[in-house]
Structure formats: C-alpha cells, structure tokens
Amino acid sequence: MTGALDGIRVLDLSRVLAGPWATQILGDLGAEVIKVERPGKGDDTRGWGPPSTEIEGQSFSAYYLVCNRNKQSIAIDISNPEGAALVRQLAAESDVLVENFKTGGLARYGLDYDSLRAVNPRLVYCSVTGFGQTGPYAQRGGYDFLIQGMGGLMSVTGETVAAPVKVGVPVIDLFTGLYATIAIQAALRHRDQTGEGQHIDCALLDTSVAILANQGMNWLIGGVTPSPMGNAHPNVVPYRTFAASDGHLIVAVGNDGQFAALCRVLGREDLGANPDYLTNECRNRNRATLEPELEREIAARTSADLLAAMEAEGVPGGPINRVNEVFADPQVQARGMVAPVAMGGAETPQIRFPPVLSKAPATIRRAPPALGADGVEVLQGMGLSDAEMRRLAKAGAVHLPAAK
C-alpha cells in the first residue's frame, strides 16, 4: 500500500531536528526522501549521544534515530563544485527541497531558491531558520532553547518568574517541523493547481510566537503579561496537579458539568452549589478560596481510588507518568505506538506517525540510514555510470560506501 505522498520526491538538506522532523513526516506519508549529508560527519545529531546503538560498525544516536527514518542518505560535499552540481541535478528532479542553512548560506553554492527555481520552476523550496529570511535578526543562528526564551515560552513555563524553565522536549523545533510540513503540502496543492512552485520561509521565532496561543491572546486582549503558574491554568479552574495521599495526579475540569461531577466524587456538593464556583469565570476569580478546599479533599484519597471514581463520573484526570511508564501504558500499547524496524542485523524501535489514516496510512518502510549508505542507489537513479561515480568520489564530490 502506498502513502498519500507516493510519487513526491523530497530533497533533504536539513540537519538536527526541525527540518528532519518535517521530512520524516513527508516520508512516513509516502514521499521518497533523499537526505544529503556532509561526508565524514553527516547530520550533527549522529554524534548527539549517549544513548546510542551500534549497528554494523556504525554508531546511531537516539536523537538521530528519532527523526530520520524513511530516508536515503547520500554524502555529498556541496563546497565541491561537482558536489553542488549533483545537488542541483537532484533538485531539478525533485518536488520539494528542505534546508536549514543560515539565511543566504546556500547562495554561494548556487543552491538557493532563485538558483534552483531557474532549473525547476515547480520546486517547493522550504527554508527553516531561527529568525526567517527578513528582519533585523535574519542573519542570526537559532536553536530551540534560545527561541524558547526569546519567543516567550519560558516566561510562562515553570513555577516563578525568578526561575525560568524550558519545556523538556524541543517543542519549537517540533512545532516548526509540523508547520513546515503543513506549508509544504499546501504549496504542493498550489502547484497542482497552477504549475508553479514557491519558497516557504519558516522561522523558529515565528513558530514560538504562534504557539503562545491563549497566553499570547490573553496579552493582546487583556493587556496583562502572563506569568508562569506551575501546573495551574491561566483561564480554567480546576485544571492542575493535585497531591493525593500517595503522589500527584492531574485534574482537568473543562466545563461546569465536570466541576459539579468532581464535587460529587469528593462528597462536596456544597462547593458545586456555591455561587462563587458555579461557572468557570467565577472559579477563576475565586481560585484562591476554592483550590485549598479541593487540595484538602484530594489529599485524603489515594490516586487510584480517586482516578477510578473520577472516570466513573466522567471527570477528566490521570496520572503523571514517567517516560518508562508511558511506554508500558496499556492504551499506548494497544495503539501500537512503537514499531520494531529491521536495521542491519538488528531491530530498532520507532515511534510511529500518530494519526491513523483509514485509506492512505503512514508507514515505516526504511530504517534511519547509515551515513551515505544509499549513495550508489541515488546516483544510479540519476543515470550515472559506475565510472562516473568513481570519478566523482575520487574528486571528493561524493563519498560512496565501500562495497560489501
């Protein structure tokens, strides 16, 4: 069964996470993805271990494995004129190109959008940078951690303003990869209708501003600068962690009916009937008196008993699982979120593409590749002879794997 993007060729010149996350999604959905890497070193994340796993004499870091499946790897030196020419030829035969070089960095090799548009007007060219192609910060480099700080996310994460905390996974990179994927598919749709490609300018900072979501709108509409609230919610009450007698759990009451049900579970119908707490707006204004009451009641119960009673009454809540507990969760296992993939003579676990499509499902067809492992296959697909491949390898334009 082929995926929805079967027949789409993606040329991946990106490294680290945001770009590779986008190209992996495209690959999961059926696209052919050719990853161009630096000879000798490859993607930066290949060395971002431990943890790493050794397969057929090559080390693969967990970080690299998480975002590079369903790709072929070819090692090309783009600073070599013949190497750059190979990439131009690949771009001329591709539908999408994704890169995350510094703004303007690929122009010196003739691999910028204007240069490649001249050889392939239908090309969808996606640039992922820290700050975008325009503006006073355009020439700066950007990493997820830096942008979490500059884009406001760290100012609303953690317990207090005095101790800013980043999110535990690189969410700006991940969200930028998702936005890039959405934009690429929209550009392909536009190309289907008009025949013309386009340039997509994705910036980590833009993404960070966009995902401020309700916190950003709270400022724009309310004029109040949001502050970190720990595990509390700025708009919804009660929607936070509470300490039961044996550990913490989450209570996520999203409407007035759920609040009344929680009060029944706790045997505190009086709270549900109190005019100060009847609506979420009232509870938000009066959280300072309501939440201590809830804290006392919840502290007297065990997590398992309370969560079972909440589930029976339709009150959303759950445990705070550690990562090992997540993968042991029966719902996660029932959904088949982890798939073993053959990789050399071993297997590597992969976390599947989350949405389940009934007609064109995402698939894992290739394990993350060894550096340059598919160079011969890619060049043969371009029509190069064995002699020409050997010449290019000798000239340092491309590094080819040793014959087995």
Order of alpha helices (4+ residues) and beta strands (2+ residues): beta-alpha-beta-beta-beta-alpha-beta-alpha-beta-alpha-beta-alpha-alpha-beta-alpha-alpha-beta-beta-alpha-alpha-alpha-alpha-alpha-beta-alpha-alpha-beta-beta-alpha-alpha-beta
